[in-house]
C-alpha cells in the first residue's frame, strides 16, 4: 500500500494507542546493503527518530518509547558504542528546540548513571529543559534491559519495606522506570525479527505486536500509520470474550468438504 492510500486508510476518529513502543532494529543491515560502515546505519536512523517523534506528537499519542541502547549493547565494538553515544548527544542538541516547540517531554529509562558523564550531562539537560511539556512523553531506553528493570524494581520495593500483603501488580508497577505511565498498547519491531529482545517485559503483557521487514533507517510516518491502522483493526479482549450476538442469525448454508 502506498503512502497516500495508507494515510487514507488511517482513521483519526478510531482508537489511537496511548503508548507506542518501538524496537529500532536494522541499522547495521541497512548499512551493509549499501556497503557502508555500520555506524552509517545509526546515523541514518536519526532521521527516522525525528520523523516518528514528531508524527507521534501530531497524532496525539501520549507516550512513545524507543529502544536505543540495551545493557547487552556494551558487547559491541568500542568504536561503535562511542559513535552511538556521540549521535545521541548530537540528536539532543539539534532537536531540543523542536521538542520544546512541540510541547514534548523527554525522559530516559534505564541505567543512566552508568553512561559516560558527558552523555549523562546532555541527557539531564534535555530532561530539565523539557520537563514542562504537557504533550507527548518521549522515552528513550538507554542502557536498558527488561529483566534488569524488574530486578531493580524488586530491590527498591524491598528497600521501601513493602509488606507482602501490600503488594499487587499496580504497586509493583510503581517501582518500574515507567511508573505512572500507561503500558504500551502497541509494540513495533522493525527489520522483521520475531523477538522482543528483553524490552519492557513487564509492560507489554497485553500489547499488540506489529512487525515490519522495513529496516529502521527507512521507517517513516507511513509505516507508523500502517502499524496504527493494523492496531485499529485488532480485537483487544484482554483475556475476556465479547458477548455473543442474540436474535435471529438468518439463513446460513453449511456444507461439509
BAFI-3210 file (N, C-alpha, C; in Angstrom, 3 decimals, decimal comma, padded with zeros to 6 digits):
// residues 257
n [1|2|3|4|5|6|7|8|9|10|11|12|13|14|15|16|17|18|19|20|21|22|23|24|25|26|27|28|29|30|31|32|33|34|35|36|37|38|39|40|41|42|43|44|45|46|47|48|49|50|51|52|53|54|55|56|57|58|59|60|61|62|63|64|65|66|67|68|69|70|71|72|73|74|75|76|77|78|79|80|81|82|83|84|85|86|87|88|89|90|91|92|93|94|95|96|97|98|99|100|101|102|103|104|105|106|107|108|109|110|111|112|113|114|115|116|117|118|119|120|121|122|123|124|125|126|127|128|129|130|131|132|133|134|135|136|137|138|139|140|141|142|143|144|145|146|147|148|149|150|151|152|153|154|155|156|157|158|159|160|161|162|163|164|165|166|167|168|169|170|171|172|173|174|175|176|177|178|179|180|181|182|183|184|185|186|187|188|189|190|191|192|193|194|195|196|197|198|199|200|201|202|203|204|205|206|207|208|209|210|211|212|213|214|215|216|217|218|219|220|221|222|223|224|225|226|227|228|229|230|231|232|233|234|235|236|237|238|239|240|241|242|243|244|245|246|247|248|249|250|251|252|253|254|255|256|257]
n.u [000,852|000,629|001,953|-000,031|-002,459|-002,267|-002,360|-004,914|-006,352|-006,037|-007,752|-008,615|-010,546|-010,877|-009,666|-006,669|-003,469|-002,391|000,166|003,021|005,557|008,787|011,043|013,941|015,403|017,841|019,733|022,432|022,190|021,035|023,148|025,047|023,851|024,345|027,015|028,396|029,982|028,866|028,196|027,165|024,606|023,445|023,643|021,933|019,566|018,789|017,201|014,848|014,065|013,515|011,333|009,387|009,000|007,987|005,683|004,231|003,667|001,989|-000,165|-001,320|-000,571|000,105|002,436|005,659|008,032|011,320|013,628|016,842|019,441|020,679|021,389|022,944|024,236|026,704|028,546|029,259|031,646|033,993|034,336|031,930|030,099|030,986|030,431|027,633|026,933|027,863|026,182|023,757|024,096|024,401|021,893|020,191|021,120|020,579|017,842|016,506|015,194|013,112|011,707|010,836|009,264|007,213|005,965|006,883|007,855|010,850|012,407|014,471|014,738|016,210|019,574|020,869|022,900|025,192|026,162|028,485|029,903|029,673|027,594|025,529|025,268|024,270|021,858|020,532|020,261|018,458|016,228|015,654|015,141|012,837|010,909|008,537|006,803|003,629|002,562|003,307|005,007|008,231|010,100|013,399|014,978|017,798|020,839|019,342|017,453|014,947|014,701|016,597|015,380|013,131|014,358|015,665|013,426|012,332|014,318|014,108|011,567|011,896|013,645|011,942|010,459|008,030|005,247|004,288|001,460|000,724|001,425|000,705|000,013|-000,273|000,987|003,597|004,262|004,625|007,235|008,779|010,726|008,926|006,922|003,713|003,064|001,020|000,755|002,385|000,322|000,805|003,377|006,078|008,261|011,049|012,713|011,969|012,507|011,458|011,235|011,392|013,511|014,256|012,833|010,874|009,532|007,692|005,762|004,613|002,643|-000,009|000,231|-000,343|001,384|003,369|005,121|007,513|009,218|010,696|013,674|015,123|016,336|014,838|012,294|009,337|006,804|004,645|004,905|004,504|001,833|000,719|001,116|-000,524|-003,019|-003,290|-003,367|-005,787|-007,559|-007,439|-008,855|-009,211|-009,231|-008,217|-007,978|-010,608|-013,933|-016,074|-019,548|-021,853|-023,753|-027,273|-030,561|-032,169|-030,249|-030,348|-030,485|-028,213|-026,028|-024,562|-021,870|-020,226|-016,897]
n.v [-001,198|002,182|005,384|007,397|005,945|004,535|006,591|007,456|005,285|005,452|006,083|008,730|009,076|006,697|004,308|005,386|004,275|004,718|004,461|003,874|001,634|001,071|-001,148|-000,434|-001,637|-002,924|-001,158|-001,848|-003,760|-002,193|-000,470|-002,370|-003,330|-001,243|-001,184|000,188|001,429|000,123|002,175|004,170|003,362|003,807|006,574|007,268|006,382|008,366|010,228|008,808|008,596|011,282|011,751|009,935|010,703|013,331|012,823|011,175|012,991|014,772|013,108|012,758|010,800|009,554|008,524|007,697|005,239|004,528|002,038|002,344|001,649|-001,207|-003,084|-005,133|-004,163|-003,086|-004,954|-004,621|-003,445|-001,061|001,287|001,511|001,790|004,214|005,932|005,721|006,917|009,478|010,232|010,276|012,441|014,480|014,405|015,274|017,879|019,104|018,667|019,657|022,188|021,650|019,677|021,222|023,111|021,521|020,797|018,544|016,180|014,943|011,906|009,494|005,982|003,374|002,425|005,106|006,264|004,790|005,527|007,384|010,335|012,798|012,217|011,728|014,308|015,726|014,400|014,926|017,648|017,818|016,540|018,288|020,735|020,138|019,427|020,683|020,071|019,174|017,575|014,939|012,299|011,407|008,689|007,512|004,476|003,635|001,981|-000,128|-002,898|-005,343|-007,432|-006,578|-004,211|-005,191|-006,586|-004,442|-002,988|-004,739|-004,653|-001,956|-002,040|-003,771|-002,206|-000,170|-001,407|-002,737|-004,581|-008,064|-008,373|-005,939|-005,810|-005,762|-006,063|-003,442|-001,918|-002,921|-002,117|000,545|000,812|000,523|001,742|003,063|004,056|005,325|005,731|004,799|001,364|000,001|-000,039|-000,776|-002,489|-002,108|-003,619|-003,250|-004,479|-007,129|-009,138|-011,647|-011,276|-010,028|-009,036|-008,513|-006,272|-004,035|-006,015|-006,481|-004,521|-004,940|-006,853|-007,014|-005,852|-005,100|-006,582|-005,587|-006,284|-005,313|-005,711|-003,592|-001,780|000,040|002,659|003,286|003,618|005,456|008,057|006,917|004,210|004,075|004,908|002,771|000,718|001,616|001,573|-001,198|-001,863|-000,647|-002,362|-004,619|-006,938|-006,296|-007,990|-008,539|-011,030|-011,702|-012,320|-011,168|-010,340|-012,698|-012,374|-011,961|-013,131|-013,480|-015,234|-015,626|-017,175|-019,699|-021,397|-024,519|-026,665|-029,748|-030,510]
n.w [000,000|-000,916|000,273|000,150|000,000|002,402|004,279|003,762|004,649|007,348|010,307|012,026|013,913|015,150|017,639|019,087|019,896|023,222|024,170|022,406|021,671|020,386|018,893|017,583|014,914|012,618|011,616|011,126|009,068|007,095|006,502|005,614|003,284|001,637|001,453|003,429|006,461|009,678|011,446|009,860|009,366|011,848|011,955|009,844|010,924|012,676|011,349|011,102|013,766|014,322|012,581|013,485|016,157|015,888|014,353|016,101|018,125|016,761|016,212|018,639|020,416|023,637|024,916|023,754|023,333|022,633|021,846|022,323|023,222|024,597|027,664|026,853|024,638|025,174|024,530|021,962|019,410|020,670|019,223|017,834|019,929|021,017|018,872|018,796|021,248|020,772|018,657|019,986|021,758|019,873|018,589|020,672|021,110|018,647|018,273|020,477|020,569|018,801|020,206|022,376|021,048|020,136|022,440|023,800|026,205|027,448|028,429|030,117|030,287|032,057|033,030|033,568|035,040|034,548|032,138|030,007|031,537|030,052|028,330|030,136|031,164|028,947|028,577|031,010|030,765|028,607|029,769|031,887|030,542|029,102|030,916|031,482|029,473|028,167|026,302|024,170|025,822|025,576|025,741|025,924|025,805|027,349|027,951|028,850|030,111|030,184|032,115|033,976|034,788|036,167|038,259|039,556|040,314|042,170|044,134|044,956|045,983|048,154|049,637|050,299|052,135|051,666|052,569|052,117|052,026|051,092|048,518|045,101|041,564|040,580|042,567|042,393|039,783|040,183|040,955|038,749|035,899|034,304|035,899|036,604|033,971|031,130|030,131|027,193|024,321|021,797|020,264|018,205|015,900|013,895|010,907|010,690|012,563|014,842|017,759|021,167|022,524|025,269|026,115|027,853|029,418|031,516|031,000|028,449|028,525|027,519|025,070|021,618|018,940|016,258|013,401|011,020|007,891|007,123|007,446|010,180|009,471|007,213|008,086|008,369|008,666|007,223|007,724|010,456|010,542|009,160|011,003|013,077|011,846|011,526|014,216|014,936|013,806|015,295|017,641|020,783|023,709|026,194|027,504|027,973|026,633|024,026|024,352|023,003|019,991|020,046|019,013|015,745|013,358|010,699|007,433|007,014|005,034|005,210|004,439|004,182|003,550]
ca.u [000,000|001,474|001,789|-001,313|-003,528|-002,165|-002,856|-006,359|-006,928|-005,915|-008,985|-008,265|-011,618|-010,799|-008,783|-005,247|-002,749|-001,888|001,613|003,655|006,947|009,415|012,383|014,540|016,364|018,171|020,697|023,611|021,850|020,829|024,485|025,696|023,253|024,907|028,465|028,837|030,238|027,665|027,848|026,380|023,222|022,992|023,460|020,718|018,419|018,394|016,092|013,643|013,678|012,910|010,035|008,445|008,689|007,111|004,406|003,532|003,160|000,861|-001,289|-001,910|-000,127|000,536|003,800|006,445|009,274|012,222|014,696|018,018|020,699|020,383|022,514|023,784|024,920|028,090|029,400|029,632|032,960|034,050|034,174|030,506|029,458|031,360|029,669|026,234|026,819|028,029|024,966|022,725|024,351|024,134|020,447|019,579|021,485|019,921|016,388|015,910|014,237|011,940|010,956|010,179|008,249|006,101|005,440|007,266|008,679|011,868|012,765|015,311|014,514|017,402|020,626|021,513|024,092|026,338|026,569|029,587|029,482|029,256|026,281|024,591|025,067|023,393|020,535|019,927|019,885|017,230|015,142|015,331|014,580|011,524|010,082|007,235|005,988|002,368|002,113|003,908|006,135|009,173|011,078|014,468|015,501|019,256|021,428|018,099|017,132|013,685|014,932|017,293|014,391|012,305|015,204|015,854|012,150|012,208|015,232|013,533|010,402|012,396|014,184|010,790|009,849|006,644|004,859|003,657|000,024|000,540|001,952|-000,064|000,631|-000,238|002,023|004,900|004,499|005,058|008,678|009,443|011,148|007,769|005,885|002,785|002,767|000,222|001,525|002,281|-000,780|001,327|004,818|006,520|009,653|011,487|013,695|011,403|012,876|010,316|011,578|011,187|014,849|014,396|012,319|009,614|008,941|006,507|004,774|003,976|001,833|-001,193|000,480|-000,435|002,717|003,367|006,493|007,687|010,540|011,382|014,799|014,841|016,632|013,824|010,990|008,843|005,435|003,709|004,999|003,836|000,398|000,352|001,059|-001,695|-004,189|-003,376|-003,794|-007,201|-008,350|-007,321|-009,935|-008,499|-010,161|-007,533|-008,246|-012,041|-014,615|-017,170|-020,852|-022,340|-024,958|-028,527|-031,554|-032,094|-028,982|-030,585|-030,251|-026,795|-025,841|-023,347|-021,519|-019,045|-015,999]
ca.v [000,000|003,356|006,316|008,095|005,020|004,203|007,746|007,489|004,218|005,809|006,661|009,548|009,007|005,378|004,247|005,642|003,741|005,729|004,277|003,101|001,295|000,622|-001,734|000,112|-002,654|-002,993|-000,139|-002,496|-004,372|-001,088|-000,030|-003,450|-003,374|-000,124|-001,324|001,266|001,000|000,006|003,444|004,980|002,981|004,520|007,986|007,372|006,132|009,588|010,839|008,052|009,021|012,616|011,661|009,194|011,524|014,443|012,260|010,729|014,181|015,308|012,167|012,788|009,657|010,044|008,100|006,985|004,713|003,987|001,208|002,868|001,005|-002,186|-003,418|-006,062|-003,479|-002,778|-006,003|-004,233|-002,797|000,217|002,385|001,634|002,331|005,631|006,638|005,768|007,923|010,778|010,527|010,617|013,819|015,372|014,463|016,099|019,280|019,626|018,530|020,170|023,259|021,015|019,056|022,296|023,718|020,579|020,510|017,161|015,962|013,926|011,140|008,329|004,815|002,546|002,752|006,299|006,565|004,031|006,089|008,334|011,589|013,836|011,817|011,988|015,754|016,128|013,830|015,686|018,961|017,628|016,242|019,506|021,759|019,750|018,869|021,343|019,636|018,510|016,771|013,613|011,900|010,690|007,901|006,790|003,392|003,649|001,057|-000,687|-004,314|-005,617|-008,222|-005,713|-003,280|-005,906|-006,837|-003,178|-002,650|-005,592|-004,125|-000,731|-002,457|-004,280|-001,073|000,588|-002,254|-003,054|-005,883|-008,935|-008,135|-004,636|-005,885|-006,285|-005,671|-001,988|-001,413|-003,280|-001,286|001,854|000,799|000,387|003,003|003,679|004,300|006,402|005,767|003,666|000,313|000,076|-000,688|-001,226|-002,695|-002,200|-004,015|-003,155|-005,421|-008,455|-010,111|-012,042|-011,393|-008,753|-008,572|-008,048|-004,893|-003,767|-007,336|-006,359|-003,573|-005,324|-008,051|-007,021|-005,025|-005,652|-006,588|-005,390|-006,429|-004,955|-006,007|-002,316|-001,508|001,276|003,915|003,543|003,718|006,832|008,275|005,997|002,918|004,230|004,906|001,406|-000,040|002,053|001,042|-002,608|-001,862|-000,286|-003,497|-005,721|-007,124|-006,362|-008,549|-008,648|-012,321|-011,954|-012,514|-010,241|-011,011|-013,240|-011,732|-012,672|-012,825|-014,306|-015,203|-015,647|-018,461|-019,984|-022,668|-025,211|-027,821|-030,456|-030,804]
ca.w [000,000|-000,972|001,386|000,041|000,359|003,810|005,020|003,587|005,457|008,753|010,833|013,187|014,907|015,794|018,796|018,904|021,050|024,153|024,325|021,342|021,947|019,139|018,874|016,365|014,502|011,194|011,180|010,577|007,777|006,156|006,081|004,870|001,949|000,864|001,562|004,304|007,844|010,493|012,092|008,938|009,589|013,043|011,585|009,023|011,778|013,378|010,611|011,441|015,116|014,209|011,906|014,328|017,336|015,505|013,933|017,308|018,804|015,990|016,287|019,971|021,223|024,953|025,245|022,745|023,905|021,623|022,409|021,648|023,615|025,641|028,537|026,105|023,542|025,546|023,949|020,599|019,347|021,377|018,264|017,539|021,131|021,103|017,843|019,232|022,300|020,132|017,903|020,960|022,191|018,742|018,396|021,708|020,884|017,444|018,320|021,713|020,252|018,187|021,298|023,128|020,188|020,010|023,780|024,083|027,400|027,205|029,616|029,892|031,126|032,023|033,995|033,029|035,822|034,052|030,852|030,136|032,179|029,111|027,822|031,224|031,238|027,849|028,855|032,115|030,213|027,842|030,707|032,633|029,658|028,567|031,989|031,498|028,339|028,531|025,168|024,098|026,660|024,725|026,489|025,249|026,630|027,219|028,917|029,373|029,972|030,851|033,314|034,932|035,332|037,142|039,430|040,258|040,942|043,354|045,146|045,504|046,752|049,426|050,391|050,802|053,168|051,316|053,111|051,118|051,901|050,443|047,164|043,976|040,290|040,468|043,469|041,830|038,600|040,650|041,179|037,455|035,282|033,650|036,911|036,291|032,545|030,649|029,463|025,732|023,611|020,507|020,180|016,816|015,686|012,504|010,331|010,504|013,601|015,662|019,175|021,879|022,913|026,647|026,101|028,542|029,623|032,379|030,488|027,181|028,760|026,654|023,886|020,270|018,348|014,802|012,893|009,619|007,322|006,895|008,338|010,913|008,767|006,186|008,754|008,341|009,090|006,576|008,389|011,755|010,272|008,804|012,253|013,841|011,137|011,913|015,625|014,995|013,328|016,246|018,618|022,056|024,701|027,491|028,114|028,057|025,363|023,811|024,422|021,734|019,473|020,261|017,990|014,541|012,654|009,264|006,788|006,800|004,325|005,636|003,629|004,639|002,438]
c.u [000,880|001,115|000,435|-002,456|-003,498|-002,681|-004,365|-007,036|-006,892|-007,164|-008,661|-009,325|-011,624|-009,775|-007,323|-004,523|-002,218|-000,369|002,112|005,116|007,555|010,807|013,000|015,668|016,637|019,167|021,922|023,357|021,645|022,182|025,164|025,162|023,824|026,434|029,071|029,176|028,931|027,228|027,024|024,899|022,642|022,755|022,171|019,471|017,934|017,211|014,780|013,140|012,942|011,492|008,994|008,047|007,708|005,741|003,589|002,932|001,937|-000,374|-001,977|-001,599|000,425|002,004|004,413|007,738|010,096|013,371|015,977|019,295|020,418|021,608|023,465|024,614|026,347|029,061|029,856|031,008|032,927|033,823|032,699|029,754|029,741|030,580|028,208|026,027|026,961|026,799|023,827|022,882|023,999|022,632|019,806|019,886|020,695|018,408|015,730|014,880|012,964|011,081|010,180|009,035|007,008|005,550|005,725|008,149|009,584|012,244|013,621|014,854|015,703|018,408|021,438|022,821|025,331|026,826|027,726|029,095|028,995|027,891|025,217|024,263|024,095|021,973|019,819|019,482|018,582|016,037|014,695|014,634|013,151|010,543|008,690|006,324|004,761|001,802|002,711|005,016|007,019|010,221|012,140|014,992|016,997|019,875|020,288|018,037|015,875|013,851|015,611|016,316|013,549|013,098|015,395|014,570|011,953|013,117|014,673|012,330|010,837|012,947|013,076|010,013|008,353|006,332|004,180|002,174|-000,301|000,877|000,946|000,591|000,757|000,858|003,410|005,247|004,983|006,543|009,463|009,871|009,953|006,629|005,024|002,416|001,846|001,127|001,395|001,058|-000,268|002,842|005,181|007,965|009,969|012,460|013,228|011,735|011,683|010,745|011,471|012,453|014,908|013,896|010,963|008,841|007,684|005,394|004,034|003,076|000,636|-001,009|000,196|000,942|002,606|004,816|006,518|009,088|011,345|012,502|014,622|015,193|015,619|012,428|010,568|007,383|004,481|003,732|004,331|002,323|-000,084|000,207|-000,187|-002,978|-004,377|-003,863|-005,296|-008,113|-008,302|-008,512|-009,284|-009,458|-009,538|-007,902|-009,708|-012,620|-015,724|-018,497|-021,287|-023,589|-026,177|-029,507|-031,333|-030,769|-029,197|-030,286|-028,764|-026,678|-024,507|-023,105|-020,262|-018,204|-014,806]
c.v [001,238|004,336|007,004|007,192|004,680|005,346|007,814|006,443|004,535|006,542|007,412|009,492|007,668|005,418|004,469|005,042|004,867|005,673|003,363|002,879|000,691|000,062|-001,342|-000,813|-002,547|-001,963|-000,774|-003,112|-003,313|-000,620|-001,095|-003,546|-002,295|-000,096|-000,161|000,703|000,989|001,354|004,345|004,622|003,679|005,999|008,172|007,178|007,352|010,259|010,122|008,429|010,350|012,533|011,000|010,012|012,633|013,948|011,823|011,900|014,735|014,418|012,192|011,559|010,204|009,749|007,360|006,533|004,052|003,261|001,551|002,100|000,081|-002,422|-004,386|-005,367|-003,046|-003,805|-005,646|-003,572|-001,415|001,395|002,614|002,230|003,829|006,460|006,778|006,838|009,333|011,197|010,920|012,058|014,804|015,525|015,407|017,583|019,886|019,680|019,144|021,250|022,690|020,348|020,106|022,902|022,840|020,122|019,074|017,105|014,758|013,222|009,945|007,210|003,887|003,025|003,937|006,602|005,826|004,535|007,065|009,673|012,667|013,518|012,077|013,467|016,235|015,621|014,623|017,070|018,857|017,369|017,509|020,544|021,428|019,310|019,516|020,930|018,859|017,671|015,375|013,440|010,987|010,019|007,355|005,741|003,269|002,815|000,351|-002,203|-004,606|-006,411|-007,373|-004,730|-003,950|-006,194|-005,554|-002,738|-003,461|-005,090|-002,852|-001,041|-002,971|-003,154|-000,223|-000,184|-002,478|-004,460|-006,730|-008,657|-006,788|-004,689|-006,476|-005,761|-004,158|-001,391|-001,708|-002,389|000,107|001,946|000,619|001,752|003,783|003,972|005,502|006,521|004,611|002,624|000,460|-000,677|-001,358|-001,309|-002,933|-002,678|-003,923|-004,283|-006,862|-009,481|-010,373|-012,303|-010,010|-008,266|-007,908|-006,615|-004,821|-005,054|-007,299|-005,605|-004,048|-006,544|-008,143|-006,154|-005,797|-005,530|-006,498|-005,380|-006,079|-005,327|-004,737|-002,132|-000,129|002,557|004,269|003,759|005,183|006,889|007,256|004,612|002,971|004,223|003,502|000,537|000,325|001,579|-000,429|-002,736|-001,590|-001,426|-004,685|-005,744|-007,342|-006,789|-008,695|-009,930|-012,666|-012,261|-011,498|-010,995|-011,494|-012,502|-012,598|-012,305|-013,677|-014,128|-015,141|-017,008|-018,631|-021,344|-023,275|-026,384|-028,438|-030,835|-031,580]
c.w [000,000|000,132|001,347|000,484|001,834|004,666|004,932|004,450|006,939|009,211|012,123|014,272|015,649|016,924|018,392|020,112|021,929|024,242|023,205|021,715|020,687|019,404|017,540|015,916|013,005|010,709|010,516|009,215|006,706|005,604|005,226|003,451|001,036|000,914|002,342|005,679|008,651|011,074|011,175|009,026|010,798|012,732|010,786|009,866|012,539|012,684|010,914|012,827|015,048|013,641|012,807|015,561|016,968|015,066|015,141|018,063|018,080|016,093|017,647|020,801|022,546|025,229|024,056|023,406|022,815|022,308|021,677|021,959|024,788|026,524|027,830|025,025|023,886|024,966|022,536|020,590|019,974|020,438|017,935|018,721|021,251|020,089|018,249|020,293|021,727|019,347|018,829|021,428|021,088|018,500|019,405|021,498|019,727|017,610|019,549|021,445|019,634|019,251|022,078|022,328|020,071|021,354|024,205|025,322|027,164|028,502|029,213|030,813|030,952|033,046|033,485|033,756|035,384|032,693|031,059|030,696|031,207|028,508|028,892|031,318|030,161|028,074|029,950|031,646|029,438|028,742|031,429|031,752|029,216|029,655|032,071|030,364|028,791|027,389|025,245|025,139|025,819|025,596|025,548|026,227|026,356|028,323|029,651|029,151|030,768|032,134|034,389|035,573|036,415|038,414|040,238|040,951|042,223|044,480|045,785|046,388|048,133|050,295|051,002|051,863|052,925|051,821|052,038|050,930|051,264|048,951|046,194|042,703|040,169|041,347|042,910|040,643|038,988|040,937|039,886|036,929|034,737|034,620|036,529|034,829|032,163|030,013|027,945|025,208|022,342|020,572|018,723|016,795|014,207|012,182|010,295|011,561|014,525|017,106|019,826|022,564|024,284|026,821|026,788|028,855|030,489|031,657|029,246|027,311|027,812|025,408|022,604|019,625|016,828|014,328|011,414|009,158|007,063|007,908|008,970|010,142|007,673|006,793|008,839|008,784|008,493|007,233|009,768|011,578|009,914|010,061|013,052|013,172|011,499|013,356|015,734|014,557|014,291|017,198|019,976|023,164|026,083|028,232|028,242|026,696|025,252|023,865|023,046|021,298|019,748|019,168|016,769|013,818|011,147|008,693|006,502|006,146|004,753|004,693|004,181|003,438|002,963]
res [x|x|x|x|x|x|x|x|x|x|x|x|x|x|x|x|x|x|x|x|x|x|x|x|x|x|x|x|x|x|x|x|x|x|x|x|x|x|x|x|x|x|x|x|x|x|x|x|x|x|x|x|x|x|x|x|x|x|x|x|x|x|x|x|x|x|x|x|x|x|x|x|x|x|x|x|x|x|x|x|x|x|x|x|x|x|x|x|x|x|x|x|x|x|x|x|x|x|x|x|x|x|x|x|x|x|x|x|x|x|x|x|x|x|x|x|x|x|x|x|x|x|x|x|x|x|x|x|x|x|x|x|x|x|x|x|x|x|x|x|x|x|x|x|x|x|x|x|x|x|x|x|x|x|x|x|x|x|x|x|x|x|x|x|x|x|x|x|x|x|x|x|x|x|x|x|x|x|x|x|x|x|x|x|x|x|x|x|x|x|x|x|x|x|x|x|x|x|x|x|x|x|x|x|x|x|x|x|x|x|x|x|x|x|x|x|x|x|x|x|x|x|x|x|x|x|x|x|x|x|x|x|x|x|x|x|x|x|x|x|x|x|x|x|x|x|x|x|x|x|x|x|x|x|x|x|x]
***
